[in-house]
Amino acid sequence: GDLIGKRLIISIKSDDINDMNKVDDLKSLLEDLTKIETSVFINEKPLVIENKLDEAQGKTTYLVNVVLTDNGGSQAIIYENGLQLDQLGQASLKDNFNLIPNIKDAIELIYNTKLDVNGGIEKQTKRIVIHLKTTDDSEEEKR
């Protein structure tokens, strides 16, 4: 689709000073993968992020809040136009089907971490698809 009207804003919280140096790497990789104009911030003030969001008025804006942890279990919440992705309808999830794994893969690669997105929403989207396929024979399994 046409991604001109989209913006991707990544806001990362991290205690690791080395993570600061990887902002440009993540930006480049995400723009390659998603073809969406991307901004990456680390430990940035909420006000700066809000201003960036305001700039993107009229565009579909994805905000990804990432918390990187040393123990490797990092968390990300993805918002589309201010709504958490798991609060959006199925149509919107389908639109973002490739976006979520791309964001996840890029952050995992650059920051060498395991990322849990929206409390495991990427698993949910797969589960929904699988569930639709197996509805017919689910009666058999119960017996």
Secondary structure in CASP SS format (residue, H / E / C, confidence):
PFRMAT SS
TARGET T0000
AUTHOR 0000-0000-0000
METHOD secondary structure of the structure
MODEL  1
G C 1.00
D C 1.00
L C 1.00
I C 1.00
G C 1.00
K E 1.00
R E 1.00
L E 1.00
I E 1.00
I E 1.00
S E 1.00
I E 1.00
K E 1.00
S C 1.00
D C 1.00
D C 1.00
I H 1.00
N H 1.00
D H 1.00
M H 1.00
N H 1.00
K H 1.00
V H 1.00
D H 1.00
D H 1.00
L H 1.00
K H 1.00
S H 1.00
L H 1.00
L H 1.00
E H 1.00
D H 1.00
L H 1.00
T H 1.00
K C 1.00
I C 1.00
E E 1.00
T E 1.00
S E 1.00
V E 1.00
F E 1.00
I E 1.00
N C 1.00
E C 1.00
K C 1.00
P H 1.00
L H 1.00
V H 1.00
I H 1.00
E H 1.00
N H 1.00
K H 1.00
L H 1.00
D H 1.00
E H 1.00
A C 1.00
Q C 1.00
G C 1.00
K C 1.00
T E 1.00
T E 1.00
Y E 1.00
L E 1.00
V E 1.00
N E 1.00
V E 1.00
V E 1.00
L C 1.00
T C 1.00
D C 1.00
N C 1.00
G C 1.00
G E 1.00
S E 1.00
Q E 1.00
A E 1.00
I E 1.00
I E 1.00
Y E 1.00
E E 1.00
N C 1.00
G C 1.00
L E 1.00
Q E 1.00
L H 1.00
D H 1.00
Q H 1.00
L C 1.00
G C 1.00
Q H 1.00
A H 1.00
S H 1.00
L H 1.00
K H 1.00
D H 1.00
N C 1.00
F C 1.00
N C 1.00
L H 1.00
I H 1.00
P H 1.00
N H 1.00
I H 1.00
K H 1.00
D H 1.00
A H 1.00
I H 1.00
E H 1.00
L H 1.00
I H 1.00
Y H 1.00
N C 1.00
T C 1.00
K E 1.00
L E 1.00
D E 1.00
V E 1.00
N C 1.00
G C 1.00
G C 1.00
I H 1.00
E H 1.00
K H 1.00
Q H 1.00
T H 1.00
K H 1.00
R H 1.00
I H 1.00
V H 1.00
I H 1.00
H H 1.00
L H 1.00
K H 1.00
T H 1.00
T C 1.00
D C 1.00
D C 1.00
S H 1.00
E H 1.00
E H 1.00
E H 1.00
K H 1.00
R C 1.00
END
